[in-house]
C-alpha cells in the first residue's frame, strides 16, 4: 500500500489522500478509547511471549533474524583472505559463550575443564580480542557444520494496525471490534506527543513478510523489527515504532542500517490516555 508518490526529486513529493488503518480490539477497550482516548503501547519483546499472547498474536521470533554460513562438502576458511566467507566472519561481534551445541546435538559446557572446551575457549578468546589477529586464524567446517549469526532488534515501543479490514483475522485474534483510523498521521502525532518522554517516533512501516533465516550471500534487506515470517502474512500488519528515549541517537533509523544496541534499560508496555487522538478515528462497521 503506497502512501506517498515520489517524483524525480524531493521537491516533487506529493501526499496522496491518506489510506485508513484498522485496529482490532475488544469492545470494552474500544469504548475506553472513545471515552478517554485510552491506548496500549506494546513492546517488541513482550510479543515473544507466546504463552501469554497465543500463537496468533505472539511470535517467539519477534525482532529476530538469523544468517547462516556453511560450506558444501566442508572446507577451510582463512580469515585473512578476501573471500566472501572470511569477510562475513570478520564483521561479526564475537563474545565468549558459556556453552555451545555440537554437530551431534550435544551441549559442551565451556566453563568446565576438558580438552574440547579448552580448544574452543582459546579460539573464542582470540576472536574477542581487539584488534583480532585475522592472519593467524582459520576455521574448518565439516559438511554438516553451520555458523549462525543471530541478530536481535533492540526492544521498541510499537502500536500495530491492519492495512485492510478482515473480519476473519480480527476474530482469529480473539477480538470483536475495530477502530478505523481515518487520519493515521494525525493519530500517531497525538500519541507521540504523549509518549515523548518515554520514546521518540521513528516511523510507520508496513511489515515485510519473509524468511527470518537467510544465507550469508543473500543478507536480510529489512531491519528485524519490521519483518515477520510468511505464516503471518494474512494479518497485513502496519507498525508504528518509537525508540525508547534513553537509546535515541542520530544514527538510529527505521530502515536497514539501524545500529543494533541491545544494552538498554528494559521497557514495559504503556497505557496512555490520548483524548486528542479520538477525532481521527471512528468505529468501523462492516
C-alpha positions as CSV (number, residue, x, y, z in Angstrom):
1,X,0.0,0.0,0.0
2,X,1.6,3.3,-1.1
3,X,1.0,6.3,1.0
4,X,3.2,8.9,-0.9
5,X,4.1,9.5,-4.5
6,X,7.7,10.4,-5.2
7,X,8.6,12.4,-8.2
8,X,12.0,13.0,-9.8
9,X,13.3,14.9,-6.8
10,X,12.3,15.6,-3.3
11,X,10.5,18.8,-4.3
12,X,8.1,16.8,-6.3
13,X,7.0,14.5,-3.4
14,X,3.2,14.8,-3.1
15,X,1.0,13.4,-0.4
16,X,-1.8,11.2,-1.6
17,X,-5.1,11.0,0.2
18,X,-4.3,9.1,3.3
19,X,-5.5,5.5,3.5
20,X,-7.1,4.4,6.7
21,X,-5.7,1.8,9.1
22,X,-7.6,-0.6,11.3
23,X,-7.1,-1.5,15.0
24,X,-8.7,-4.7,16.2
25,X,-9.6,-4.9,19.9
26,X,-12.3,-6.0,22.4
27,X,-15.5,-3.9,22.7
28,X,-14.6,-2.8,26.2
29,X,-11.3,-1.4,25.0
30,X,-13.0,0.3,22.1
31,X,-15.4,2.0,24.5
32,X,-12.5,3.1,26.7
33,X,-10.7,4.6,23.7
34,X,-13.7,6.7,22.5
35,X,-14.4,7.8,26.1
36,X,-10.8,8.7,27.3
37,X,-8.5,8.1,24.3
38,X,-7.1,5.0,26.1
39,X,-4.5,3.1,24.1
40,X,-2.0,0.4,25.0
41,X,1.5,0.9,23.5
42,X,3.2,-2.5,23.4
43,X,6.8,-3.5,23.2
44,X,8.5,-5.7,20.7
45,X,9.9,-8.2,23.2
46,X,6.5,-8.7,25.0
47,X,5.1,-10.3,21.9
48,X,7.8,-13.0,22.1
49,X,5.8,-14.4,25.0
50,X,3.6,-16.9,23.1
51,X,2.3,-18.4,26.3
52,X,0.7,-15.1,27.2
53,X,-0.4,-13.9,23.8
54,X,-1.1,-17.1,22.0
55,X,0.4,-18.2,18.7
56,X,-1.7,-15.9,16.5
57,X,-0.6,-12.6,18.2
58,X,2.6,-13.9,19.8
59,X,5.7,-14.7,17.9
60,X,8.7,-16.1,19.7
61,X,10.9,-14.8,16.8
62,X,9.7,-11.3,17.0
63,X,12.5,-8.9,16.2
64,X,14.9,-11.8,15.4
65,X,16.8,-12.8,12.3
66,X,19.5,-15.4,11.6
67,X,22.1,-15.6,8.9
68,X,23.7,-19.0,8.1
69,X,27.1,-19.8,6.8
70,X,28.0,-23.3,5.5
71,X,30.4,-24.8,3.0
72,X,29.0,-27.5,0.7
73,X,31.2,-30.6,1.3
74,X,33.1,-28.8,4.1
75,X,36.3,-26.8,3.9
76,X,38.6,-24.3,5.4
77,X,38.1,-20.5,5.8
78,X,41.2,-18.4,6.0
79,X,40.1,-15.3,7.9
80,X,42.9,-13.2,6.4
81,X,41.7,-14.0,2.9
82,X,39.3,-11.7,0.8
83,X,36.7,-14.5,0.4
84,X,33.0,-13.7,1.0
85,X,33.0,-16.2,3.8
86,X,36.0,-14.6,5.6
87,X,34.5,-11.1,5.0
88,X,31.2,-12.3,6.6
89,X,33.0,-13.7,9.7
90,X,35.3,-10.7,10.2
91,X,32.2,-8.4,10.5
92,X,30.8,-10.4,13.4
93,X,31.0,-9.3,17.0
94,X,32.4,-12.3,18.8
95,X,31.7,-12.9,22.5
96,X,32.8,-15.9,24.6
97,X,29.8,-18.2,25.2
98,X,29.4,-20.4,28.3
99,X,28.2,-23.4,26.2
100,X,27.9,-24.4,22.6
101,X,25.9,-27.0,20.7
102,X,28.0,-29.6,18.8
103,X,27.0,-31.0,15.4
104,X,25.7,-34.2,17.0
105,X,23.3,-32.2,19.2
106,X,25.3,-32.5,22.4
107,X,25.9,-29.4,24.6
108,X,29.5,-28.7,25.5
109,X,29.9,-26.7,28.8
110,X,32.8,-24.3,28.2
111,X,33.0,-23.4,31.9
112,X,34.2,-27.0,32.8
113,X,37.8,-28.0,32.0
114,X,38.1,-30.5,29.2
115,X,40.3,-30.8,26.1
116,X,37.4,-29.9,23.8
117,X,36.3,-26.9,26.0
118,X,39.9,-25.7,26.2
119,X,40.2,-25.7,22.4
120,X,37.0,-23.7,21.9
121,X,37.9,-21.2,24.7
122,X,41.3,-20.5,23.1
123,X,39.5,-19.8,19.8
124,X,36.9,-17.5,21.3
125,X,39.5,-15.7,23.3
126,X,41.4,-14.9,20.1
127,X,38.3,-13.8,18.3
128,X,37.2,-11.5,21.1
129,X,40.5,-9.6,21.3
130,X,40.9,-6.2,19.6
131,X,42.5,-6.0,17.1
132,X,41.7,-9.5,16.0
133,X,44.8,-11.3,14.6
134,X,43.0,-12.5,11.5
135,X,46.2,-13.6,9.8
136,X,46.6,-16.3,12.4
137,X,43.1,-17.7,12.1
138,X,41.5,-20.4,10.0
139,X,38.1,-22.1,10.6
140,X,37.5,-25.6,9.4
141,X,33.9,-26.7,8.8
142,X,32.8,-30.2,8.0
143,X,30.0,-31.0,5.6
144,X,27.2,-30.6,8.1
145,X,28.5,-27.7,10.1
146,X,27.0,-24.2,10.1
147,X,27.9,-20.9,11.6
148,X,24.8,-19.0,12.5
149,X,24.7,-15.2,13.2
150,X,21.7,-14.2,15.5
151,X,20.5,-10.6,15.0
152,X,18.1,-9.2,17.6
153,X,16.4,-5.8,17.4
154,X,16.6,-3.6,20.5
155,X,13.3,-3.6,22.4
156,X,11.0,-0.9,21.0
157,X,7.6,0.6,21.7
158,X,5.1,-0.5,19.0
159,X,1.5,0.0,18.1
160,X,0.1,-2.3,15.4
161,X,-2.6,-1.9,12.8
162,X,-4.0,-3.8,9.8
163,X,-3.8,-2.2,6.4
164,X,-7.1,-3.7,5.4
165,X,-10.1,-4.7,7.5
166,X,-10.5,-8.5,7.7
167,X,-13.2,-9.8,10.0
168,X,-11.8,-13.4,9.9
169,X,-8.4,-12.2,11.1
170,X,-10.0,-10.0,13.7
171,X,-11.9,-12.9,15.2
172,X,-8.8,-15.1,15.0
173,X,-7.1,-12.6,17.3
174,X,-10.0,-13.1,19.8
175,X,-11.4,-9.6,19.2
176,X,-14.9,-8.4,18.3
177,X,-14.5,-4.7,17.5
178,X,-12.5,-2.5,15.2
179,X,-11.4,1.2,15.2
180,X,-10.9,2.7,11.8
181,X,-8.1,5.3,12.0
182,X,-9.2,7.7,9.3
183,X,-6.1,10.0,9.6
184,X,-3.2,7.9,10.7
185,X,-0.6,10.7,10.6
186,X,-2.5,12.9,13.0
187,X,-3.5,10.0,15.2
188,X,0.2,9.0,15.6
189,X,1.3,12.6,16.2
190,X,-1.2,12.8,19.1
191,X,0.2,9.6,20.6
192,X,3.8,10.7,20.0
193,X,3.2,13.9,22.0
194,X,2.0,11.9,25.0
195,X,4.9,9.4,24.6
196,X,7.6,12.0,24.1
197,X,9.4,11.4,27.4
198,X,9.4,7.6,27.0
199,X,10.1,7.2,23.3
200,X,10.7,9.1,20.1
201,X,8.7,8.3,17.0
202,X,10.6,6.5,14.3
203,X,8.0,5.9,11.7
204,X,5.1,3.9,10.4
205,X,6.2,0.8,8.5
206,X,4.5,-1.9,6.6
207,X,5.6,-5.3,7.9
208,X,7.6,-7.3,5.3
209,X,6.8,-11.0,5.3
210,X,9.9,-13.0,4.5
211,X,12.1,-15.8,5.7
212,X,13.6,-15.0,9.1
213,X,16.7,-17.0,8.2
214,X,18.9,-16.4,5.2
215,X,22.2,-17.5,3.6
216,X,25.2,-15.1,4.2
217,X,25.4,-14.4,0.4
218,X,21.8,-13.1,0.5
219,X,21.7,-10.8,3.5
220,X,18.4,-9.6,5.1
221,X,17.1,-6.5,3.4
222,X,15.0,-5.1,6.3
223,X,15.5,-4.4,10.0
224,X,14.4,-7.3,12.2
225,X,11.8,-5.2,13.9
226,X,10.0,-4.7,10.6
227,X,9.9,-8.4,9.4
228,X,7.7,-11.4,10.2
229,X,7.6,-14.9,8.9
230,X,5.4,-15.7,5.9
231,X,3.0,-17.6,8.2
232,X,1.7,-14.2,9.4
233,X,1.2,-12.5,6.0
234,X,-2.6,-12.6,6.1
235,X,-2.5,-10.2,9.1
236,X,-1.4,-7.3,6.7
237,X,0.3,-5.6,9.6
238,X,1.5,-2.0,9.7
239,X,3.5,-1.0,12.7
240,X,4.2,2.4,14.4
241,X,7.6,2.4,16.1
242,X,9.1,4.5,18.9
243,X,12.6,4.1,20.2
244,X,13.0,4.4,24.0
245,X,14.2,7.8,24.8
246,X,17.4,6.7,26.5
247,X,18.7,4.9,23.4
248,X,18.0,7.7,20.9
249,X,20.8,9.0,18.7
250,X,21.1,10.4,15.2
251,X,22.2,7.1,13.7
252,X,19.0,5.3,14.7
253,X,16.6,4.8,11.8
254,X,13.6,2.6,10.8
255,X,15.4,1.1,7.8
256,X,18.3,-1.2,7.0
257,X,21.4,0.1,8.8
258,X,19.9,0.7,12.2
259,X,22.6,0.5,14.8
260,X,21.8,-2.5,17.0
261,X,22.4,-1.5,20.6
262,X,20.7,-4.1,22.9
263,X,22.4,-2.7,26.1
264,X,19.4,-0.6,27.1
265,X,17.2,-0.5,30.2
266,X,14.2,-2.9,30.0
267,X,11.0,-1.2,28.9
268,X,7.4,-2.2,29.6
269,X,4.0,-1.7,27.8
270,X,2.4,1.6,28.5
271,X,-1.3,2.6,29.0
272,X,-1.9,6.2,27.7
273,X,-4.9,8.4,27.6
274,X,-4.7,10.4,24.4
275,X,-8.1,12.2,24.0
276,X,-6.7,14.3,21.1
277,X,-6.4,11.1,19.1
278,X,-10.2,10.4,19.2
279,X,-11.3,12.8,16.4
280,X,-9.1,11.0,13.9
281,X,-11.0,7.7,14.4
282,X,-14.4,6.1,14.1
283,X,-16.0,2.8,14.9
284,X,-15.6,0.5,11.9
285,X,-18.8,-1.2,10.8
286,X,-18.6,-3.9,8.2
